[in-house]
């Protein structure tokens, strides 16, 4: 059981590949805000994470005033915080803003849109898309990630599958229109974010606290995998310790030191976040949601929920329901 996979599965990560771009130097573009993007492409998404797979050539990437990052094929770069960013053949070039309307005009539901742009010089090929996930459930993981997250593509990477599938639709356009192709591309693109986070975690020099540090600790990582894999199971500290291969005292000490709270406190908090998600995204009854969160009564659930989120479950559901 892998903690990172369980955590990312729990935040309902969904991927979409939507633009296959061929850019020729000189060129420089700036992306629209994810807020504008969400309104048109993913209106119900809690968080949008753009990504680019550089399949040929190279380009520079810049977020805000941070130094430009040079990315070369084969490489993936994604933006966990949804930042507006600039892509260019030369970092000194003034970017041409991509408007949301322009982006929408390029895309069609269920299709891979192909774009050619630039001055006719050296080529860079990108596959561009985005991931969506629940904001509340992903917050603690995302907040510890850098503004731009990149990794080199290995031969066994999901990026190779994505690039190959997109290339295949060039030679067989009829395949792109088949009902299952878009679903396959979306699922493969989700794996890119898992790889990006895993690559970042592997490269870290022993972070002291938080989820990323927890993922690098043998026992805390095992406990996190158990909690996120089966959050509704009636866990006790003894059960978590046994499943993590250590004693309850060792698990408790390491979990508190790294995660900033006790294992059972973390479990209850995670269940409340899952309950908040259920209230916002489903029509399940309050009693069922309270029971799934481990509470014996709606009243006890309501008190704990308000302590965590500042509003009652009913008010949370009301404010989360689209008009």
Secondary structure, 3 states (H helix, E strand, C coil): CCHHHHHHHHCCCEEEEEEEEEEECCCEEECCCHHHHHHHHCCCCCEEEEEEEEEECEEEEEECCCCCEEEECCEEEEECCCCCEEEECCCCCCCEECCHHHHHHHCCCCCCEEEEEECCCCEEEEEEEEEEECHHHHHHHHCCCCCCEEEECCCCCHHHHHHHHHHHHHHCHHHHCCHHHHHHHHHHHHHHHHHHHHHHHHHCCCCCCCHHHHHHCHHHHHHHHHHHHCCCCCCCHHHHHHHHCCCHHHHHHHHHHHHCCCHHHHHHHHHHHHHHHHHHHCCCCHHHHHHHCCCCCHHHHHHHHHHHHCCCHHHHHHHHCCC
